[in-house]
Amino acid sequence: MKFFDRAAVAQVLADGIKELKLDLNETQHEQLLDYLALLFKWNSVYNLTSLRDPMQMVTLHLLDSLTAVPAFSEAQNVLDVGAGGGLPGIVLAIARPGMKVSLIDTVHKKTAFLTQVKAELGLANVTVYTAKVQELQVKQLFDVITSRAFADLSDFVNWSGHLLAQGGQFIALKGVAPPEEQERLPAEWKTTGLQALKVPGLDAERHLVFIKRSE
């Protein structure tokens, strides 16, 4: 499908949210659809994602990110590193409006898109940074730092560890569970959990990797 059939996409999204047993209201459903429509529209010019088909995008982007939402149930202040087109950060911000979500990327056209999404969807809980995460300084450290298919786990924690609050954790969204990446983690970090995810409509491995400071 090369055009955005909102009704068809909405049905796949609604079925997936129901399967995931997520408590999202009608406004949140519409915001997710609006976000995907913007991603589809901007993608033709800005190349935000390699996917071009909205029906693939709803499964591989929206539902993929929504599957991780329960892992953020206690998070208050989240940073999405290498946010790209806003996955999972924008999805988290929509699904958990009481949670603060910051998104950082080095590519200006991507952060311009994220800023536009924030404005059009009225996401008051979103902050966008254009910078290298290694150079980011903030007044309030993050209790959760996340990324989706961003980098090797050791690079992820080395580059952004200075932004993690005491007692906070990393939650990395990965495809296959990466044992060799976990083994390469620096000594001051340890994997505290590995959770397999089942994305509605997708027959592929998905995992969350939880990392904390070693005691």
ZATOR-451384 format. One record per residue (C-alpha): residue in one letter; x, y, z. Coordinates in steps of 0.25 Angstrom, whole numbers, always signed. Layout:
% ZATOR-451384
+------+-------+-------+-------+
! rest !     u !     v !     w !
+------+-------+-------+-------+
!    A !     X !     Y !     Z !
...
+------+-------+-------+-------+
//
This chain:
% ZATOR-451384
+------+-------+-------+-------+
! rest !     u !     v !     w !
+------+-------+-------+-------+
!    M !    +0 !    +0 !    +0 !
!    K !    +6 !   +13 !    -5 !
!    F !    -4 !   +22 !    +1 !
!    F !    -9 !   +24 !   +15 !
!    D !   -22 !   +16 !   +17 !
!    R !   -25 !   +22 !   +31 !
!    A !   -37 !   +12 !   +33 !
!    A !   -29 !    +0 !   +30 !
!    V !   -17 !    +4 !   +38 !
!    A !   -27 !    +8 !   +50 !
!    Q !   -32 !    -6 !   +50 !
!    V !   -19 !   -13 !   +50 !
!    L !   -15 !    -3 !   +61 !
!    A !   -27 !    -6 !   +69 !
!    D !   -26 !   -21 !   +68 !
!    G !   -12 !   -20 !   +73 !
!    I !   -15 !   -11 !   +85 !
!    K !   -26 !   -21 !   +89 !
!    E !   -17 !   -33 !   +88 !
!    L !    -6 !   -26 !   +96 !
!    K !   -17 !   -22 !  +106 !
!    L !   -12 !    -8 !  +107 !
!    D !   -22 !    +2 !  +113 !
!    L !   -22 !   +14 !  +103 !
!    N !   -33 !   +23 !  +100 !
!    E !   -39 !   +28 !   +87 !
!    T !   -30 !   +41 !   +87 !
!    Q !   -18 !   +32 !   +89 !
!    H !   -22 !   +23 !   +77 !
!    E !   -24 !   +36 !   +69 !
!    Q !   -11 !   +42 !   +73 !
!    L !    -4 !   +29 !   +69 !
!    L !   -10 !   +29 !   +55 !
!    D !    -7 !   +44 !   +54 !
!    Y !    +7 !   +41 !   +57 !
!    L !    +8 !   +29 !   +47 !
!    A !    +2 !   +38 !   +36 !
!    L !   +12 !   +49 !   +39 !
!    L !   +23 !   +38 !   +38 !
!    F !   +18 !   +33 !   +25 !
!    K !   +17 !   +47 !   +19 !
!    W !   +31 !   +52 !   +24 !
!    N !   +37 !   +39 !   +20 !
!    S !   +36 !   +41 !    +5 !
!    V !   +45 !   +54 !    +7 !
!    Y !   +53 !   +51 !   +19 !
!    N !   +56 !   +36 !   +19 !
!    L !   +53 !   +34 !   +34 !
!    T !   +50 !   +19 !   +32 !
!    S !   +53 !    +9 !   +21 !
!    L !   +39 !    +4 !   +22 !
!    R !   +29 !   +11 !   +12 !
!    D !   +16 !    +2 !   +14 !
!    P !    +7 !    +8 !   +25 !
!    M !    +2 !    -6 !   +28 !
!    Q !   +16 !   -11 !   +30 !
!    M !   +19 !    +2 !   +38 !
!    V !    +7 !    +0 !   +48 !
!    T !   +12 !   -14 !   +51 !
!    L !   +28 !   -12 !   +51 !
!    H !   +28 !    +2 !   +57 !
!    L !   +15 !    +5 !   +65 !
!    L !   +12 !    -9 !   +70 !
!    D !   +26 !   -13 !   +72 !
!    S !   +28 !    +0 !   +81 !
!    L !   +15 !    -2 !   +88 !
!    T !   +19 !   -16 !   +92 !
!    A !   +30 !   -10 !  +101 !
!    V !   +21 !    +0 !  +108 !
!    P !   +18 !    -9 !  +121 !
!    A !   +33 !    -9 !  +124 !
!    F !   +32 !    +6 !  +126 !
!    S !   +20 !    +6 !  +136 !
!    E !   +28 !   +12 !  +147 !
!    A !   +37 !   +21 !  +139 !
!    Q !   +36 !   +36 !  +141 !
!    N !   +46 !   +42 !  +133 !
!    V !   +51 !   +35 !  +120 !
!    L !   +62 !   +38 !  +110 !
!    D !   +61 !   +31 !   +96 !
!    V !   +75 !   +31 !   +90 !
!    G !   +77 !   +31 !   +75 !
!    A !   +62 !   +34 !   +74 !
!    G !   +61 !   +35 !   +59 !
!    G !   +47 !   +36 !   +54 !
!    G !   +42 !   +35 !   +69 !
!    L !   +42 !   +20 !   +72 !
!    P !   +40 !   +16 !   +83 !
!    G !   +40 !   +31 !   +89 !
!    I !   +28 !   +37 !   +83 !
!    V !   +20 !   +24 !   +84 !
!    L !   +23 !   +24 !   +99 !
!    A !   +20 !   +38 !  +101 !
!    I !    +6 !   +36 !   +95 !
!    A !    +3 !   +23 !  +103 !
!    R !    +8 !   +29 !  +116 !
!    P !    +4 !   +44 !  +116 !
!    G !    +8 !   +45 !  +130 !
!    M !   +23 !   +41 !  +127 !
!    K !   +33 !   +51 !  +123 !
!    V !   +40 !   +47 !  +110 !
!    S !   +52 !   +53 !  +104 !
!    L !   +57 !   +49 !   +90 !
!    I !   +71 !   +51 !   +85 !
!    D !   +77 !   +49 !   +71 !
!    T !   +89 !   +55 !   +64 !
!    V !   +82 !   +57 !   +51 !
!    H !   +75 !   +70 !   +50 !
!    K !   +65 !   +66 !   +39 !
!    K !   +60 !   +55 !   +49 !
!    T !   +59 !   +64 !   +61 !
!    A !   +52 !   +75 !   +52 !
!    F !   +42 !   +64 !   +49 !
!    L !   +40 !   +60 !   +64 !
!    T !   +38 !   +75 !   +68 !
!    Q !   +27 !   +76 !   +57 !
!    V !   +21 !   +63 !   +63 !
!    K !   +21 !   +69 !   +77 !
!    A !   +14 !   +82 !   +72 !
!    E !    +4 !   +75 !   +63 !
!    L !    +0 !   +65 !   +74 !
!    G !    +1 !   +74 !   +86 !
!    L !   +11 !   +65 !   +93 !
!    A !   +14 !   +74 !  +105 !
!    N !   +22 !   +63 !  +112 !
!    V !   +32 !   +62 !  +100 !
!    T !   +46 !   +69 !   +99 !
!    V !   +55 !   +68 !   +87 !
!    Y !   +70 !   +70 !   +86 !
!    T !   +79 !   +71 !   +74 !
!    A !   +92 !   +66 !   +80 !
!    K !  +102 !   +55 !   +82 !
!    V !   +97 !   +47 !   +95 !
!    Q !  +111 !   +47 !  +100 !
!    E !  +111 !   +62 !  +100 !
!    L !   +97 !   +64 !  +106 !
!    Q !   +96 !   +71 !  +120 !
!    V !   +82 !   +72 !  +127 !
!    K !   +78 !   +77 !  +141 !
!    Q !   +70 !   +65 !  +144 !
!    L !   +76 !   +51 !  +141 !
!    F !   +67 !   +40 !  +135 !
!    D !   +61 !   +28 !  +142 !
!    V !   +60 !   +20 !  +129 !
!    I !   +69 !   +22 !  +117 !
!    T !   +64 !   +14 !  +105 !
!    S !   +68 !   +11 !   +90 !
!    R !   +62 !    +3 !   +79 !
!    A !   +72 !    -4 !   +70 !
!    F !   +82 !    +7 !   +73 !
!    A !   +96 !    +2 !   +76 !
!    D !  +104 !    -9 !   +83 !
!    L !  +100 !   -10 !   +97 !
!    S !  +114 !    -6 !  +102 !
!    D !  +114 !    +7 !   +94 !
!    F !  +100 !   +10 !   +98 !
!    V !  +103 !   +10 !  +113 !
!    N !  +117 !   +16 !  +111 !
!    W !  +111 !   +28 !  +103 !
!    S !   +99 !   +31 !  +112 !
!    G !  +103 !   +25 !  +126 !
!    H !  +105 !   +39 !  +131 !
!    L !   +91 !   +43 !  +129 !
!    L !   +85 !   +31 !  +137 !
!    A !   +80 !   +35 !  +151 !
!    Q !   +84 !   +27 !  +163 !
!    G !   +76 !   +14 !  +163 !
!    G !   +72 !   +16 !  +149 !
!    Q !   +72 !    +6 !  +138 !
!    F !   +75 !    +4 !  +123 !
!    I !   +64 !    -3 !  +115 !
!    A !   +69 !    -6 !  +101 !
!    L !   +59 !   -11 !   +90 !
!    K !   +66 !   -22 !   +82 !
!    G !   +62 !   -33 !   +72 !
!    V !   +69 !   -45 !   +75 !
!    A !   +75 !   -46 !   +90 !
!    P !   +90 !   -42 !   +88 !
!    P !   +98 !   -51 !   +98 !
!    E !  +111 !   -46 !   +92 !
!    E !  +107 !   -32 !   +94 !
!    Q !  +103 !   -34 !  +108 !
!    E !  +117 !   -41 !  +111 !
!    R !  +124 !   -29 !  +106 !
!    L !  +117 !   -19 !  +116 !
!    P !  +127 !   -11 !  +124 !
!    A !  +130 !   -16 !  +138 !
!    E !  +121 !    -5 !  +144 !
!    W !  +109 !   -10 !  +137 !
!    K !  +101 !   -23 !  +138 !
!    T !   +89 !   -29 !  +131 !
!    T !   +78 !   -30 !  +141 !
!    G !   +67 !   -36 !  +132 !
!    L !   +64 !   -41 !  +118 !
!    Q !   +49 !   -41 !  +113 !
!    A !   +44 !   -47 !  +101 !
!    L !   +33 !   -39 !   +94 !
!    K !   +22 !   -44 !   +85 !
!    V !   +18 !   -33 !   +75 !
!    P !    +4 !   -35 !   +69 !
!    G !    +4 !   -39 !   +55 !
!    L !   +19 !   -41 !   +55 !
!    D !   +27 !   -54 !   +54 !
!    A !   +40 !   -50 !   +58 !
!    E !   +49 !   -49 !   +71 !
!    R !   +48 !   -37 !   +80 !
!    H !   +54 !   -35 !   +93 !
!    L !   +56 !   -25 !  +104 !
!    V !   +70 !   -24 !  +111 !
!    F !   +70 !   -18 !  +125 !
!    I !   +83 !   -12 !  +130 !
!    K !   +87 !    -6 !  +143 !
!    R !  +100 !    -1 !  +150 !
!    S !  +107 !   -13 !  +157 !
!    E !  +106 !   -12 !  +172 !
+------+-------+-------+-------+
//
